[in-house]
């Protein structure tokens, strides 16, 4: 059984716990302020930092990136070469992780989004070239439990982070705009939320299961001279596509 020790109890740490709950894994968490609270919430173990580092065979770094030096200095002598280290520390590179844990070659840098909490996340990953093959296979299995995994080069991580990590907020903003439009035209907010939730789920499922591109879906729905194409024209008149692309550019910067 994998013994997964998670350092950090913020949004990403909790999303990881939720995604792995119910799997055949032993989970424990360390957080100086909220560790016991989070452990009780999810019915997992809470440990202090040194005990967690001793106990885990897979150690997940899910704290604030600026805390790397402090935390690694406390546990570097405890972490052994046979353990696997999985980082979700945003912009922290493989080189920085390797410098923080010089005695360990089994290091994987990942970028997940918070949809991993419901096992529908997207996770970019890259591993040290020296990683043990079996440990990489095991780690990929763990990550696959959380959603779609993609092996990317580190120079692709910023674009992935913007699209997969930040764009859920853009999707949520678009969904809320549709809810407001429905309310404006007479539907209750409760009904509007139900409609838009199902609309988004159904659209994605239709595209994925029937292998229809988003562009082809647009043409399927837009009848010639109909109301839908007039709505699309209004969006493009107001730079909808350009605005979305610009927002991603802003996030990457």
C-alpha positions as CSV (number, residue, x, y, z in Angstrom):
1,X,0.0,0.0,0.0
2,X,1.2,3.5,-0.8
3,X,1.7,5.7,2.2
4,X,1.2,9.2,0.9
5,X,2.3,12.1,3.2
6,X,0.9,15.5,2.1
7,X,2.7,18.6,3.4
8,X,0.2,21.4,3.3
9,X,-3.6,21.8,3.8
10,X,-4.5,24.6,1.5
11,X,-6.9,24.3,-1.5
12,X,-4.6,22.1,-3.5
13,X,-3.6,19.9,-0.5
14,X,-7.3,19.3,0.3
15,X,-8.1,18.6,-3.4
16,X,-5.4,15.9,-3.4
17,X,-6.8,14.3,-0.3
18,X,-10.3,14.3,-1.7
19,X,-9.1,12.8,-5.0
20,X,-7.3,10.0,-3.3
21,X,-9.9,9.3,-0.6
22,X,-11.6,5.9,-1.1
23,X,-8.6,4.5,-3.0
24,X,-6.4,1.8,-1.5
25,X,-3.9,4.4,-0.2
26,X,-2.9,5.3,3.3
27,X,-3.0,9.1,3.6
28,X,-1.6,11.5,6.2
29,X,-1.2,15.3,6.4
30,X,1.0,17.8,8.0
31,X,0.0,21.4,8.5
32,X,1.2,23.5,11.5
33,X,-2.1,25.3,11.8
34,X,-4.8,23.1,10.3
35,X,-3.4,19.6,10.2
36,X,-5.6,18.1,12.9
37,X,-8.7,19.9,11.6
38,X,-8.1,18.6,8.0
39,X,-7.3,15.1,9.2
40,X,-10.5,15.0,11.2
41,X,-12.5,16.4,8.3
42,X,-11.3,13.7,5.9
43,X,-10.7,10.9,8.5
44,X,-7.0,10.5,7.7
45,X,-3.9,10.8,9.9
46,X,-2.3,14.0,11.1
47,X,1.5,13.9,11.9
48,X,4.2,16.3,12.7
49,X,6.6,17.1,9.9
50,X,9.5,14.8,10.8
51,X,7.2,11.8,11.5
52,X,5.4,12.3,8.2
53,X,8.8,12.4,6.3
54,X,9.8,9.2,8.1
55,X,6.5,7.4,7.5
56,X,5.8,8.2,3.9
57,X,7.0,6.3,0.9
58,X,5.5,9.1,-1.3
59,X,5.9,12.6,-0.1
60,X,3.7,15.3,-1.6
61,X,4.8,19.0,-1.4
62,X,1.6,21.1,-1.3
63,X,2.7,24.1,0.7
64,X,3.4,27.7,-0.4
65,X,6.4,27.7,-2.9
66,X,8.3,30.3,-0.8
67,X,8.4,27.8,2.1
68,X,10.4,25.2,0.1
69,X,13.8,26.2,1.6
70,X,12.5,26.2,5.2
71,X,10.7,22.9,4.9
72,X,13.4,21.1,3.0
73,X,16.0,22.2,5.5
74,X,13.9,20.5,8.2
75,X,13.4,17.1,6.5
76,X,16.2,16.8,3.9
77,X,18.2,14.6,6.3
78,X,15.1,12.4,7.0
79,X,14.0,11.9,3.4
80,X,15.7,8.8,2.0
81,X,16.7,8.0,-1.6
82,X,14.1,5.3,-1.8
83,X,11.2,7.7,-1.3
84,X,9.3,9.5,-4.1
85,X,8.8,13.2,-3.9
86,X,5.9,14.8,-5.9
87,X,5.7,18.5,-6.0
88,X,2.6,20.7,-6.8
89,X,4.5,23.9,-6.0
90,X,3.6,26.0,-9.0
91,X,6.7,27.7,-10.5
92,X,9.2,25.7,-8.5
93,X,11.4,23.9,-11.1
94,X,12.9,20.5,-11.1
95,X,16.3,22.0,-10.7
96,X,15.1,23.9,-7.6
97,X,13.5,20.7,-6.2
98,X,16.7,18.7,-6.8
99,X,18.7,21.4,-5.0
100,X,16.3,21.2,-2.1
101,X,16.5,17.4,-1.9
102,X,20.0,16.6,-3.0
103,X,20.0,13.0,-1.8
104,X,16.8,12.0,-3.8
105,X,16.6,11.2,-7.5
106,X,12.9,10.3,-7.5
107,X,11.4,13.7,-7.9
108,X,8.4,14.6,-10.0
109,X,7.2,18.1,-10.7
110,X,3.4,18.4,-11.3
111,X,0.9,21.1,-12.1
112,X,-2.7,19.9,-11.2
113,X,-5.8,21.9,-11.2
114,X,-8.4,21.8,-8.3
115,X,-10.7,19.6,-10.4
116,X,-8.6,16.7,-9.1
117,X,-10.9,16.8,-6.0
118,X,-13.6,15.1,-8.1
119,X,-11.1,13.0,-10.1
120,X,-11.6,15.1,-13.2
121,X,-8.5,17.2,-13.0
122,X,-5.7,17.8,-15.5
123,X,-2.1,17.2,-14.3
124,X,1.0,18.1,-16.2
125,X,4.1,16.3,-15.0
126,X,7.8,15.9,-15.6
127,X,10.3,13.8,-13.7
128,X,14.0,13.8,-13.0
129,X,15.9,11.9,-15.7
130,X,17.4,9.7,-12.9
131,X,14.1,8.6,-11.5
132,X,13.6,4.9,-10.8
133,X,11.3,3.5,-13.6
134,X,9.0,1.6,-11.2
135,X,8.6,4.6,-9.0
136,X,7.7,6.7,-12.0
137,X,5.1,4.1,-13.0
138,X,3.6,4.1,-9.5
139,X,3.5,7.9,-9.4
140,X,1.8,8.0,-12.8
141,X,-0.8,5.6,-11.4
142,X,-1.5,7.9,-8.5
143,X,-1.8,11.0,-10.7
144,X,-4.0,9.2,-13.2
145,X,-6.5,8.5,-10.3
146,X,-6.9,12.3,-10.2
147,X,-7.7,12.9,-13.9
148,X,-5.9,13.4,-17.2
149,X,-2.1,13.3,-17.0
150,X,0.2,14.9,-19.6
151,X,3.9,14.6,-19.8
152,X,5.2,18.1,-20.8
153,X,8.5,19.9,-20.9
154,X,9.0,22.5,-18.3
155,X,8.9,25.3,-20.9
156,X,5.3,24.2,-21.6
157,X,4.2,24.5,-18.0
158,X,3.3,28.2,-18.0
159,X,0.9,27.7,-20.9
160,X,-0.6,24.6,-19.3
161,X,-0.9,26.4,-15.9
162,X,-2.8,29.3,-17.5
163,X,-5.2,27.1,-19.5
164,X,-5.7,24.2,-17.1
165,X,-4.9,25.8,-13.8
166,X,-6.4,29.3,-14.2
167,X,-8.9,28.9,-17.0
168,X,-11.5,27.0,-14.7
169,X,-12.0,30.5,-13.2
170,X,-12.7,31.8,-16.7
171,X,-15.1,29.0,-17.4
172,X,-16.8,29.7,-14.1
173,X,-17.0,33.4,-15.0
174,X,-18.6,32.5,-18.4
175,X,-21.0,30.2,-16.7
176,X,-22.0,32.8,-14.2
177,X,-22.6,35.2,-17.1
178,X,-25.0,32.7,-18.6
179,X,-26.8,32.4,-15.3
180,X,-27.2,36.2,-15.1
181,X,-28.5,36.2,-18.7
182,X,-31.1,33.5,-17.8
183,X,-32.2,35.5,-14.7
184,X,-32.4,38.7,-16.7
185,X,-34.8,36.9,-19.0
186,X,-37.1,35.6,-16.3
187,X,-35.7,32.3,-15.0
188,X,-35.0,31.9,-11.3
189,X,-31.4,31.8,-10.2
190,X,-31.8,28.3,-8.8
191,X,-33.2,27.0,-12.1
192,X,-30.6,28.9,-14.0
193,X,-27.7,27.3,-12.1
194,X,-29.1,23.9,-12.7
195,X,-29.6,24.6,-16.4
196,X,-26.1,26.0,-17.0
197,X,-24.4,23.2,-14.9
198,X,-26.1,20.6,-17.1
199,X,-25.4,22.6,-20.3
200,X,-21.7,22.6,-19.6
201,X,-21.5,19.0,-18.6
202,X,-23.6,17.9,-21.6
203,X,-21.6,19.9,-24.1
204,X,-18.3,18.5,-22.9
205,X,-19.6,15.0,-22.8
206,X,-21.1,15.3,-26.3
207,X,-17.8,16.6,-27.7
208,X,-15.7,14.0,-25.9
209,X,-17.8,10.9,-26.4
210,X,-18.8,11.6,-29.9
211,X,-15.4,13.1,-30.9
212,X,-16.9,16.3,-32.1
213,X,-14.7,19.4,-32.1
214,X,-16.0,22.5,-30.4
215,X,-16.0,24.3,-33.7
216,X,-18.1,21.5,-35.3
217,X,-20.5,21.7,-32.4
218,X,-21.0,25.4,-33.1
219,X,-22.0,24.7,-36.7
220,X,-24.3,21.8,-35.6
221,X,-26.3,24.2,-33.4
222,X,-26.2,27.3,-35.6
223,X,-28.9,27.0,-38.3
224,X,-28.5,29.3,-41.3
225,X,-29.9,32.7,-40.6
226,X,-31.1,31.5,-37.1
227,X,-31.0,33.1,-33.6
228,X,-27.9,31.2,-32.5
229,X,-25.6,32.5,-35.2
230,X,-26.8,36.0,-34.4
231,X,-25.7,35.4,-30.8
232,X,-22.3,34.2,-32.0
233,X,-22.0,37.3,-34.2
234,X,-22.7,39.5,-31.2
235,X,-19.9,37.7,-29.2
236,X,-17.4,38.1,-32.0
237,X,-18.4,41.7,-32.6
238,X,-17.4,42.3,-29.0
239,X,-14.1,40.4,-29.4
240,X,-15.1,37.4,-27.4
241,X,-12.4,35.0,-28.8
242,X,-9.8,37.7,-28.7
243,X,-10.7,38.6,-25.1
244,X,-10.4,35.0,-24.0
245,X,-7.0,34.7,-25.7
246,X,-5.8,38.0,-24.2
247,X,-6.9,36.8,-20.7
248,X,-4.7,33.7,-21.1
249,X,-1.8,35.9,-22.2
250,X,-2.2,38.0,-19.2
251,X,-2.2,35.0,-16.9
252,X,1.0,33.6,-18.5
253,X,2.8,37.0,-18.1
